[in-house]
Amino acid sequence: MHAYLNDFFELLDYPAQAREVFTLAYRKICASAKAAPRLAALLNRYSENKDLDYPAAIREAGELGEQAGVLPYTTHALLFICLSKRLREYYREQGIDDTIWQNSMLDLKYKAVECYLLHGVWGTFVAQWNKGFFNMTRFALGRLQFEIRPFGFTYEKNGVILTPDSPVLNTHIPRSEAPLSRESVLDAYRQAAAFFRPWLGDAPVAFFCSSWLLFEKHTEMLKPTSNIRRFIGDFDVVEAGNYEDYFETWRLFDKFYTGNPDDMPADSSLRRAYIALMKQGKSTGWGKGVFLY
């Protein structure tokens, strides 16, 4: 596993400090008479069946990390980094290209970056999010991530009718080093439509997105040429609402709200627009939308 970790970090271009932290954490666990066999058992359970009891596995990872003197967030991330080796084999067994595995595993790196920015720890504070990747229901296809879910709404457009039970492609916009360009978004839609067609059968290809990016005021705050504005334009909003506080703004600021808008970084037009909103005491919000491909 040591060699695999080195190759994994190199392939996905992990920051040097993150590599050091995760490598040291793995060594500490391997050196622990109590923690080492527990990690091996977890990896073996996943090797035999990808449909783990993920909440239980995450709890156990935290416990064995504590036995080895490793922080929970770090151990949680390390667990999934180790599981990625077997996941790659699952992909190959199902004939899924390695590039999709690699793109999906980039999410582990971006979650580690977020954890470091927000908590000062290389790891993950949203470990249960990884379940969709590791039970192979969620895939990163190009710039976006997708999974099938029931729509949950009633919708009709251009003769196409969607019911609450209709399957739709739930769309996630991950953190990335690449911009949310129009070209990359269209390419992701194309890839997803082709990839999920066998699971959708004769159902229409419909994309669903629930995100702070679909906040209705973005159409006022952003230029029509902005990448986010153009992404929003793909979707018909079927439900929207406001957050009761500014907690969710960490996704934009890479920082939890302190109660003072002037404490937040203002190095982009969208960040500055949100700061102005906060100073006016106005709410931020979210939207849920659907897009017929």
Phi and psi restraints in degrees (value plus and minus 20) as a CYANA .aco file:
   2 HIS   PHI     -77.1   -37.1
   2 HIS   PSI     -67.2   -27.2
   3 ALA   PHI     -84.7   -44.7
   3 ALA   PSI     -59.5   -19.5
   4 TYR   PHI     -82.3   -42.3
   4 TYR   PSI     -64.1   -24.1
   5 LEU   PHI     -79.6   -39.6
   5 LEU   PSI     -63.5   -23.5
   6 ASN   PHI     -79.7   -39.7
   6 ASN   PSI     -64.9   -24.9
   7 ASP   PHI     -85.5   -45.5
   7 ASP   PSI     -60.2   -20.2
   8 PHE   PHI     -83.0   -43.0
   8 PHE   PSI     -67.6   -27.6
   9 PHE   PHI     -84.9   -44.9
   9 PHE   PSI     -55.9   -15.9
  10 GLU   PHI     -89.3   -49.3
  10 GLU   PSI     -65.0   -25.0
  11 LEU   PHI     -80.4   -40.4
  11 LEU   PSI     -61.6   -21.6
  12 LEU   PHI    -117.3   -77.3
  12 LEU   PSI     -13.2    26.8
  13 ASP   PHI      35.2    75.2
  13 ASP   PSI      34.5    74.5
  14 TYR   PHI     -88.3   -48.3
  14 TYR   PSI     126.4   166.4
  15 PRO   PHI     -77.7   -37.7
  15 PRO   PSI     126.4   166.4
  16 ALA   PHI     -77.2   -37.2
  16 ALA   PSI     -61.7   -21.7
  17 GLN   PHI     -85.1   -45.1
  17 GLN   PSI     -58.3   -18.3
  18 ALA   PHI     -84.3   -44.3
  18 ALA   PSI     -62.1   -22.1
  19 ARG   PHI     -78.7   -38.7
  19 ARG   PSI     -64.2   -24.2
  20 GLU   PHI     -83.5   -43.5
  20 GLU   PSI     -63.7   -23.7
  21 VAL   PHI     -84.6   -44.6
  21 VAL   PSI     -68.3   -28.3
  22 PHE   PHI     -88.4   -48.4
  22 PHE   PSI     -57.8   -17.8
  23 THR   PHI     -85.0   -45.0
  23 THR   PSI     -63.7   -23.7
  24 LEU   PHI     -84.6   -44.6
  24 LEU   PSI     -60.2   -20.2
  25 ALA   PHI     -80.9   -40.9
  25 ALA   PSI     -63.3   -23.3
  26 TYR   PHI     -84.0   -44.0
  26 TYR   PSI     -59.8   -19.8
  27 ARG   PHI     -83.8   -43.8
  27 ARG   PSI     -61.3   -21.3
  28 LYS   PHI     -82.7   -42.7
  28 LYS   PSI     -61.8   -21.8
  29 ILE   PHI     -86.2   -46.2
  29 ILE   PSI     -63.3   -23.3
  30 CYS   PHI     -84.1   -44.1
  30 CYS   PSI     -48.0    -8.0
  31 ALA   PHI    -104.0   -64.0
  31 ALA   PSI     -27.2    12.8
  32 SER   PHI    -112.9   -72.9
  32 SER   PSI     103.1   143.1
  33 ALA   PHI     -83.2   -43.2
  33 ALA   PSI     -47.6    -7.6
  34 LYS   PHI    -108.8   -68.8
  34 LYS   PSI     -61.7   -21.7
  35 ALA   PHI     -98.2   -58.2
  35 ALA   PSI     -58.4   -18.4
  36 ALA   PHI     -76.6   -36.6
  36 ALA   PSI     -69.7   -29.7
  37 PRO   PHI     -87.4   -47.4
  37 PRO   PSI     -47.6    -7.6
  38 ARG   PHI     -90.2   -50.2
  38 ARG   PSI     -60.5   -20.5
  39 LEU   PHI     -85.2   -45.2
  39 LEU   PSI     -63.0   -23.0
  40 ALA   PHI     -79.9   -39.9
  40 ALA   PSI     -58.0   -18.0
  41 ALA   PHI     -87.6   -47.6
  41 ALA   PSI     -59.2   -19.2
  42 LEU   PHI     -82.2   -42.2
  42 LEU   PSI     -66.3   -26.3
  43 LEU   PHI     -83.3   -43.3
  43 LEU   PSI     -57.3   -17.3
  44 ASN   PHI     -87.9   -47.9
  44 ASN   PSI     -59.5   -19.5
  45 ARG   PHI     -81.6   -41.6
  45 ARG   PSI     -61.6   -21.6
  46 TYR   PHI     -89.1   -49.1
  46 TYR   PSI     -55.1   -15.1
  47 SER   PHI     -81.4   -41.4
  47 SER   PSI     -52.9   -12.9
  48 GLU   PHI    -106.1   -66.1
  48 GLU   PSI     -46.8    -6.8
  49 ASN   PHI    -178.6  -138.6
  49 ASN   PSI      96.3   136.3
  50 LYS   PHI     -93.3   -53.3
  50 LYS   PSI     -32.8     7.2
  51 ASP   PHI    -109.9   -69.9
  51 ASP   PSI      44.5    84.5
  52 LEU   PHI     -87.7   -47.7
  52 LEU   PSI     144.9   184.9
  53 ASP   PHI    -102.2   -62.2
  53 ASP   PSI      69.7   109.7
  54 TYR   PHI     -83.8   -43.8
  54 TYR   PSI     -63.6   -23.6
  55 PRO   PHI     -77.3   -37.3
  55 PRO   PSI     -60.4   -20.4
  56 ALA   PHI     -87.2   -47.2
  56 ALA   PSI     -59.7   -19.7
  57 ALA   PHI     -84.7   -44.7
  57 ALA   PSI     -58.9   -18.9
  58 ILE   PHI     -88.2   -48.2
  58 ILE   PSI     -61.3   -21.3
  59 ARG   PHI     -80.9   -40.9
  59 ARG   PSI     -63.7   -23.7
  60 GLU   PHI     -86.2   -46.2
  60 GLU   PSI     -57.7   -17.7
  61 ALA   PHI     -80.6   -40.6
  61 ALA   PSI     -62.1   -22.1
  62 GLY   PHI     -81.7   -41.7
  62 GLY   PSI     -59.3   -19.3
  63 GLU   PHI     -87.4   -47.4
  63 GLU   PSI     -65.4   -25.4
  64 LEU   PHI     -90.5   -50.5
  64 LEU   PSI     -50.5   -10.5
  65 GLY   PHI     -84.0   -44.0
  65 GLY   PSI     -61.0   -21.0
  66 GLU   PHI     -82.3   -42.3
  66 GLU   PSI     -58.9   -18.9
  67 GLN   PHI     -82.4   -42.4
  67 GLN   PSI     -50.7   -10.7
  68 ALA   PHI    -116.4   -76.4
  68 ALA   PSI     -20.7    19.3
  69 GLY   PHI      59.2    99.2
  69 GLY   PSI      13.7    53.7
  70 VAL   PHI    -135.7   -95.7
  70 VAL   PSI     117.9   157.9
  71 LEU   PHI     -83.4   -43.4
  71 LEU   PSI     124.8   164.8
  72 PRO   PHI     -76.1   -36.1
  72 PRO   PSI     -67.4   -27.4
  73 TYR   PHI     -78.0   -38.0
  73 TYR   PSI     -59.7   -19.7
  74 THR   PHI     -87.1   -47.1
  74 THR   PSI     -64.1   -24.1
  75 THR   PHI     -85.3   -45.3
  75 THR   PSI     -58.9   -18.9
  76 HIS   PHI     -80.3   -40.3
  76 HIS   PSI     -64.4   -24.4
  77 ALA   PHI     -87.7   -47.7
  77 ALA   PSI     -62.0   -22.0
  78 LEU   PHI     -81.7   -41.7
  78 LEU   PSI     -56.8   -16.8
  79 LEU   PHI     -74.5   -34.5
  79 LEU   PSI     -69.7   -29.7
  80 PHE   PHI     -93.4   -53.4
  80 PHE   PSI     -50.4   -10.4
  81 ILE   PHI     -82.0   -42.0
  81 ILE   PSI     -62.2   -22.2
  82 CYS   PHI     -86.5   -46.5
  82 CYS   PSI     -60.9   -20.9
  83 LEU   PHI     -85.4   -45.4
  83 LEU   PSI     -42.3    -2.3
  84 SER   PHI     -81.6   -41.6
  84 SER   PSI     -44.8    -4.8
  85 LYS   PHI     -83.8   -43.8
  85 LYS   PSI     -67.8   -27.8
  86 ARG   PHI     -91.1   -51.1
  86 ARG   PSI     -53.5   -13.5
  87 LEU   PHI     -80.5   -40.5
  87 LEU   PSI     -58.4   -18.4
  88 ARG   PHI     -80.8   -40.8
  88 ARG   PSI     -58.1   -18.1
  89 GLU   PHI     -87.0   -47.0
  89 GLU   PSI     -60.5   -20.5
  90 TYR   PHI     -79.0   -39.0
  90 TYR   PSI     -62.3   -22.3
  91 TYR   PHI     -78.0   -38.0
  91 TYR   PSI     -69.0   -29.0
  92 ARG   PHI     -85.5   -45.5
  92 ARG   PSI     -56.4   -16.4
  93 GLU   PHI     -82.3   -42.3
  93 GLU   PSI     -50.3   -10.3
  94 GLN   PHI    -117.3   -77.3
  94 GLN   PSI     -13.3    26.7
  95 GLY   PHI      53.1    93.1
  95 GLY   PSI       5.4    45.4
  96 ILE   PHI    -114.1   -74.1
  96 ILE   PSI     113.3   153.3
  97 ASP   PHI     -81.7   -41.7
  97 ASP   PSI     123.8   163.8
  98 ASP   PHI     -80.1   -40.1
  98 ASP   PSI     -48.7    -8.7
  99 THR   PHI     -85.1   -45.1
  99 THR   PSI     -51.1   -11.1
 100 ILE   PHI     -92.0   -52.0
 100 ILE   PSI     -60.0   -20.0
 101 TRP   PHI     -79.6   -39.6
 101 TRP   PSI     -67.4   -27.4
 102 GLN   PHI     -82.3   -42.3
 102 GLN   PSI     -64.5   -24.5
 103 ASN   PHI     -83.8   -43.8
 103 ASN   PSI     -59.3   -19.3
 104 SER   PHI     -87.1   -47.1
 104 SER   PSI     -57.7   -17.7
 105 MET   PHI     -94.2   -54.2
 105 MET   PSI     -36.6     3.4
 106 LEU   PHI     -78.6   -38.6
 106 LEU   PSI     -46.4    -6.4
 107 ASP   PHI     -80.8   -40.8
 107 ASP   PSI     -53.6   -13.6
 108 LEU   PHI     -81.7   -41.7
 108 LEU   PSI     -60.3   -20.3
 109 LYS   PHI     -87.2   -47.2
 109 LYS   PSI     -64.5   -24.5
 110 TYR   PHI     -87.3   -47.3
 110 TYR   PSI     -54.9   -14.9
 111 LYS   PHI     -87.7   -47.7
 111 LYS   PSI     -53.6   -13.6
 112 ALA   PHI     -86.9   -46.9
 112 ALA   PSI     -59.3   -19.3
 113 VAL   PHI     -82.7   -42.7
 113 VAL   PSI     -65.2   -25.2
 114 GLU   PHI     -81.4   -41.4
 114 GLU   PSI     -61.4   -21.4
 115 CYS   PHI     -82.8   -42.8
 115 CYS   PSI     -59.5   -19.5
 116 TYR   PHI     -88.1   -48.1
 116 TYR   PSI     -62.7   -22.7
 117 LEU   PHI     -85.7   -45.7
 117 LEU   PSI     -56.9   -16.9
 118 LEU   PHI    -112.6   -72.6
 118 LEU   PSI     -51.7   -11.7
 119 HIS   PHI    -142.4  -102.4
 119 HIS   PSI     -25.1    14.9
 120 GLY   PHI      51.6    91.6
 120 GLY   PSI       0.1    40.1
 121 VAL   PHI    -150.7  -110.7
 121 VAL   PSI     112.6   152.6
 122 TRP   PHI     -97.7   -57.7
 122 TRP   PSI      95.1   135.1
 123 GLY   PHI     152.5   192.5
 123 GLY   PSI    -160.5  -120.5
 124 THR   PHI    -170.1  -130.1
 124 THR   PSI     118.7   158.7
 125 PHE   PHI    -127.4   -87.4
 125 PHE   PSI     -10.7    29.3
 126 VAL   PHI    -151.7  -111.7
 126 VAL   PSI      30.8    70.8
 127 ALA   PHI     -76.8   -36.8
 127 ALA   PSI     -57.6   -17.6
 128 GLN   PHI     -87.4   -47.4
 128 GLN   PSI     -38.8     1.2
 129 TRP   PHI     -78.5   -38.5
 129 TRP   PSI     -49.4    -9.4
 130 ASN   PHI     -89.4   -49.4
 130 ASN   PSI     -35.8     4.2
 131 LYS   PHI     -72.3   -32.3
 131 LYS   PSI     -64.6   -24.6
 132 GLY   PHI     -80.2   -40.2
 132 GLY   PSI     -55.1   -15.1
 133 PHE   PHI     -92.6   -52.6
 133 PHE   PSI     -60.2   -20.2
 134 PHE   PHI    -107.7   -67.7
 134 PHE   PSI     -38.3     1.7
 135 ASN   PHI    -115.3   -75.3
 135 ASN   PSI     -12.9    27.1
 136 MET   PHI      41.7    81.7
 136 MET   PSI      27.1    67.1
 137 THR   PHI    -130.6   -90.6
 137 THR   PSI     -38.4     1.6
 138 ARG   PHI    -140.3  -100.3
 138 ARG   PSI     117.6   157.6
 139 PHE   PHI    -156.3  -116.3
 139 PHE   PSI     122.8   162.8
 140 ALA   PHI    -111.3   -71.3
 140 ALA   PSI      99.6   139.6
 141 LEU   PHI    -143.6  -103.6
 141 LEU   PSI      80.5   120.5
 142 GLY   PHI      50.1    90.1
 142 GLY   PSI    -155.8  -115.8
 143 ARG   PHI     -98.4   -58.4
 143 ARG   PSI     -34.9     5.1
 144 LEU   PHI    -140.7  -100.7
 144 LEU   PSI     149.5   189.5
 145 GLN   PHI    -141.4  -101.4
 145 GLN   PSI     126.5   166.5
 146 PHE   PHI    -161.3  -121.3
 146 PHE   PSI     131.3   171.3
 147 GLU   PHI    -174.6  -134.6
 147 GLU   PSI     134.3   174.3
 148 ILE   PHI    -104.0   -64.0
 148 ILE   PSI     117.1   157.1
 149 ARG   PHI    -168.5  -128.5
 149 ARG   PSI     138.9   178.9
 150 PRO   PHI     -90.4   -50.4
 150 PRO   PSI     122.9   162.9
 151 PHE   PHI     -81.5   -41.5
 151 PHE   PSI     -70.2   -30.2
 152 GLY   PHI      67.8   107.8
 152 GLY   PSI     -20.0    20.0
 153 PHE   PHI    -157.3  -117.3
 153 PHE   PSI     151.8   191.8
 154 THR   PHI    -130.8   -90.8
 154 THR   PSI     113.2   153.2
 155 TYR   PHI    -172.6  -132.6
 155 TYR   PSI     122.1   162.1
 156 GLU   PHI    -160.9  -120.9
 156 GLU   PSI     113.7   153.7
 157 LYS   PHI    -180.2  -140.2
 157 LYS   PSI     114.0   154.0
 158 ASN   PHI      31.8    71.8
 158 ASN   PSI      17.5    57.5
 159 GLY   PHI      62.2   102.2
 159 GLY   PSI     -21.8    18.2
 160 VAL   PHI    -117.0   -77.0
 160 VAL   PSI     110.1   150.1
 161 ILE   PHI    -135.6   -95.6
 161 ILE   PSI     106.8   146.8
 162 LEU   PHI    -132.3   -92.3
 162 LEU   PSI     114.6   154.6
 163 THR   PHI    -127.2   -87.2
 163 THR   PSI     151.2   191.2
 164 PRO   PHI     -77.2   -37.2
 164 PRO   PSI     -46.4    -6.4
 165 ASP   PHI    -110.9   -70.9
 165 ASP   PSI     -23.4    16.6
 166 SER   PHI     -84.8   -44.8
 166 SER   PSI     116.7   156.7
 167 PRO   PHI     -94.5   -54.5
 167 PRO   PSI     114.0   154.0
 168 VAL   PHI    -151.6  -111.6
 168 VAL   PSI     141.2   181.2
 169 LEU   PHI    -114.0   -74.0
 169 LEU   PSI      81.5   121.5
 170 ASN   PHI     -85.1   -45.1
 170 ASN   PSI     106.7   146.7
 171 THR   PHI    -132.8   -92.8
 171 THR   PSI     106.7   146.7
 172 HIS   PHI    -135.7   -95.7
 172 HIS   PSI     123.7   163.7
 173 ILE   PHI    -128.9   -88.9
 173 ILE   PSI      76.2   116.2
 174 PRO   PHI     -97.1   -57.1
 174 PRO   PSI     139.6   179.6
 175 ARG   PHI     -77.8   -37.8
 175 ARG   PSI     125.9   165.9
 176 SER   PHI    -180.4  -140.4
 176 SER   PSI     138.0   178.0
 177 GLU   PHI    -103.9   -63.9
 177 GLU   PSI     -27.2    12.8
 178 ALA   PHI    -121.8   -81.8
 178 ALA   PSI     123.9   163.9
 179 PRO   PHI     -88.1   -48.1
 179 PRO   PSI     140.4   180.4
 180 LEU   PHI    -104.9   -64.9
 180 LEU   PSI      41.0    81.0
 181 SER   PHI     -90.1   -50.1
 181 SER   PSI     136.2   176.2
 182 ARG   PHI     -79.9   -39.9
 182 ARG   PSI     -60.3   -20.3
 183 GLU   PHI     -84.4   -44.4
 183 GLU   PSI     -61.9   -21.9
 184 SER   PHI     -90.1   -50.1
 184 SER   PSI     -54.6   -14.6
 185 VAL   PHI     -86.7   -46.7
 185 VAL   PSI     -66.3   -26.3
 186 LEU   PHI     -83.0   -43.0
 186 LEU   PSI     -58.2   -18.2
 187 ASP   PHI     -84.6   -44.6
 187 ASP   PSI     -58.6   -18.6
 188 ALA   PHI     -85.5   -45.5
 188 ALA   PSI     -62.4   -22.4
 189 TYR   PHI     -78.4   -38.4
 189 TYR   PSI     -65.0   -25.0
 190 ARG   PHI     -81.7   -41.7
 190 ARG   PSI     -66.7   -26.7
 191 GLN   PHI     -81.9   -41.9
 191 GLN   PSI     -62.9   -22.9
 192 ALA   PHI     -86.5   -46.5
 192 ALA   PSI     -61.5   -21.5
 193 ALA   PHI     -79.8   -39.8
 193 ALA   PSI     -60.2   -20.2
 194 ALA   PHI     -94.4   -54.4
 194 ALA   PSI     -62.5   -22.5
 195 PHE   PHI     -85.5   -45.5
 195 PHE   PSI     -63.0   -23.0
 196 PHE   PHI    -110.7   -70.7
 196 PHE   PSI     -22.4    17.6
 197 ARG   PHI     -74.5   -34.5
 197 ARG   PSI     -63.4   -23.4
 198 PRO   PHI     -79.7   -39.7
 198 PRO   PSI     -52.0   -12.0
 199 TRP   PHI    -101.8   -61.8
 199 TRP   PSI     -47.2    -7.2
 200 LEU   PHI    -102.7   -62.7
 200 LEU   PSI     -42.3    -2.3
 201 GLY   PHI      42.3    82.3
 201 GLY   PSI    -147.8  -107.8
 202 ASP   PHI    -109.4   -69.4
 202 ASP   PSI     -18.8    21.2
 203 ALA   PHI     -88.2   -48.2
 203 ALA   PSI     127.2   167.2
 204 PRO   PHI     -85.5   -45.5
 204 PRO   PSI     132.4   172.4
 205 VAL   PHI    -103.7   -63.7
 205 VAL   PSI      91.3   131.3
 206 ALA   PHI    -147.5  -107.5
 206 ALA   PSI     112.0   152.0
 207 PHE   PHI    -120.4   -80.4
 207 PHE   PSI     117.5   157.5
 208 PHE   PHI    -141.9  -101.9
 208 PHE   PSI     120.6   160.6
 209 CYS   PHI    -160.9  -120.9
 209 CYS   PSI     109.9   149.9
 210 SER   PHI    -140.1  -100.1
 210 SER   PSI      91.8   131.8
 211 SER   PHI    -181.5  -141.5
 211 SER   PSI     135.5   175.5
 212 TRP   PHI     -85.6   -45.6
 212 TRP   PSI     -41.6    -1.6
 213 LEU   PHI     -85.6   -45.6
 213 LEU   PSI     -43.6    -3.6
 214 LEU   PHI    -109.5   -69.5
 214 LEU   PSI      -4.3    35.7
 215 PHE   PHI     -76.7   -36.7
 215 PHE   PSI     107.1   147.1
 216 GLU   PHI     -80.2   -40.2
 216 GLU   PSI     -51.2   -11.2
 217 LYS   PHI     -91.9   -51.9
 217 LYS   PSI     -30.8     9.2
 218 HIS   PHI     -82.4   -42.4
 218 HIS   PSI     -48.5    -8.5
 219 THR   PHI     -88.1   -48.1
 219 THR   PSI     -42.0    -2.0
 220 GLU   PHI    -111.4   -71.4
 220 GLU   PSI     -52.2   -12.2
 221 MET   PHI    -103.2   -63.2
 221 MET   PSI     -42.9    -2.9
 222 LEU   PHI    -134.8   -94.8
 222 LEU   PSI     131.0   171.0
 223 LYS   PHI     -90.1   -50.1
 223 LYS   PSI     128.9   168.9
 224 PRO   PHI     -77.1   -37.1
 224 PRO   PSI     -43.8    -3.8
 225 THR   PHI    -107.9   -67.9
 225 THR   PSI     -23.4    16.6
 226 SER   PHI     -88.8   -48.8
 226 SER   PSI     128.3   168.3
 227 ASN   PHI     -81.7   -41.7
 227 ASN   PSI     -61.4   -21.4
 228 ILE   PHI     -85.4   -45.4
 228 ILE   PSI     -62.8   -22.8
 229 ARG   PHI     -81.2   -41.2
 229 ARG   PSI     -60.5   -20.5
 230 ARG   PHI     -90.1   -50.1
 230 ARG   PSI     -54.8   -14.8
 231 PHE   PHI     -83.8   -43.8
 231 PHE   PSI     -66.2   -26.2
 232 ILE   PHI     -76.6   -36.6
 232 ILE   PSI     -58.5   -18.5
 233 GLY   PHI     -82.5   -42.5
 233 GLY   PSI     -37.0     3.0
 234 ASP   PHI     -92.6   -52.6
 234 ASP   PSI     -44.6    -4.6
 235 PHE   PHI    -127.6   -87.6
 235 PHE   PSI     120.4   160.4
 236 ASP   PHI    -111.7   -71.7
 236 ASP   PSI      98.4   138.4
 237 VAL   PHI     -93.8   -53.8
 237 VAL   PSI     106.5   146.5
 238 VAL   PHI    -126.1   -86.1
 238 VAL   PSI     -34.6     5.4
 239 GLU   PHI    -180.0  -140.0
 239 GLU   PSI     124.8   164.8
 240 ALA   PHI    -168.8  -128.8
 240 ALA   PSI     141.2   181.2
 241 GLY   PHI    -187.5  -147.5
 241 GLY   PSI     158.6   198.6
 242 ASN   PHI    -135.9   -95.9
 242 ASN   PSI     128.9   168.9
 243 TYR   PHI    -100.7   -60.7
 243 TYR   PSI     126.0   166.0
 244 GLU   PHI     -95.9   -55.9
 244 GLU   PSI     -41.5    -1.5
 245 ASP   PHI    -161.9  -121.9
 245 ASP   PSI    -191.4  -151.4
 246 TYR   PHI    -121.8   -81.8
 246 TYR   PSI       1.7    41.7
 247 PHE   PHI     -77.9   -37.9
 247 PHE   PSI     -64.5   -24.5
 248 GLU   PHI     -87.0   -47.0
 248 GLU   PSI     -31.2     8.8
 249 THR   PHI     -89.6   -49.6
 249 THR   PSI     -27.3    12.7
 250 TRP   PHI     -78.9   -38.9
 250 TRP   PSI     -47.4    -7.4
 251 ARG   PHI     -85.0   -45.0
 251 ARG   PSI     -50.6   -10.6
 252 LEU   PHI    -108.3   -68.3
 252 LEU   PSI     -62.2   -22.2
 253 PHE   PHI    -113.8   -73.8
 253 PHE   PSI     -32.2     7.8
 254 ASP   PHI      35.2    75.2
 254 ASP   PSI      15.8    55.8
 255 LYS   PHI    -181.8  -141.8
 255 LYS   PSI     118.3   158.3
 256 PHE   PHI     -95.1   -55.1
 256 PHE   PSI     125.9   165.9
 257 TYR   PHI     -86.9   -46.9
 257 TYR   PSI     111.6   151.6
 258 THR   PHI    -114.1   -74.1
 258 THR   PSI     -30.8     9.2
 259 GLY   PHI      83.3   123.3
 259 GLY   PSI     -31.3     8.7
 260 ASN   PHI    -143.0  -103.0
 260 ASN   PSI      92.1   132.1
 261 PRO   PHI     -76.7   -36.7
 261 PRO   PSI     -50.0   -10.0
 262 ASP   PHI     -90.8   -50.8
 262 ASP   PSI     -32.4     7.6
 263 ASP   PHI    -100.1   -60.1
 263 ASP   PSI     -32.5     7.5
 264 MET   PHI    -108.2   -68.2
 264 MET   PSI     125.0   165.0
 265 PRO   PHI     -83.8   -43.8
 265 PRO   PSI     119.8   159.8
 266 ALA   PHI    -144.2  -104.2
 266 ALA   PSI      22.0    62.0
 267 ASP   PHI    -116.8   -76.8
 267 ASP   PSI      -3.4    36.6
 268 SER   PHI    -166.5  -126.5
 268 SER   PSI     140.3   180.3
 269 SER   PHI     -84.1   -44.1
 269 SER   PSI     -56.9   -16.9
 270 LEU   PHI     -90.2   -50.2
 270 LEU   PSI     -60.3   -20.3
 271 ARG   PHI     -82.0   -42.0
 271 ARG   PSI     -62.8   -22.8
 272 ARG   PHI     -84.8   -44.8
 272 ARG   PSI     -56.8   -16.8
 273 ALA   PHI     -85.4   -45.4
 273 ALA   PSI     -59.1   -19.1
 274 TYR   PHI     -88.5   -48.5
 274 TYR   PSI     -58.7   -18.7
 275 ILE   PHI     -81.6   -41.6
 275 ILE   PSI     -61.8   -21.8
 276 ALA   PHI     -82.1   -42.1
 276 ALA   PSI     -59.7   -19.7
 277 LEU   PHI     -82.2   -42.2
 277 LEU   PSI     -64.9   -24.9
 278 MET   PHI     -82.1   -42.1
 278 MET   PSI     -62.2   -22.2
 279 LYS   PHI     -84.3   -44.3
 279 LYS   PSI     -47.1    -7.1
 280 GLN   PHI    -104.4   -64.4
 280 GLN   PSI     -23.6    16.4
 281 GLY   PHI      54.3    94.3
 281 GLY   PSI      -1.1    38.9
 282 LYS   PHI    -110.0   -70.0
 282 LYS   PSI     134.2   174.2
 283 SER   PHI    -100.3   -60.3
 283 SER   PSI     131.0   171.0
 284 THR   PHI    -113.4   -73.4
 284 THR   PSI     153.3   193.3
 285 GLY   PHI    -179.7  -139.7
 285 GLY   PSI    -188.4  -148.4
 286 TRP   PHI    -165.4  -125.4
 286 TRP   PSI     147.8   187.8
 287 GLY   PHI    -167.5  -127.5
 287 GLY   PSI     135.6   175.6
 288 LYS   PHI    -142.1  -102.1
 288 LYS   PSI     108.7   148.7
 289 GLY   PHI    -157.9  -117.9
 289 GLY   PSI     143.4   183.4
 290 VAL   PHI    -150.0  -110.0
 290 VAL   PSI     126.6   166.6
 291 PHE   PHI    -159.5  -119.5
 291 PHE   PSI      97.0   137.0
 292 LEU   PHI    -102.7   -62.7
 292 LEU   PSI     101.9   141.9
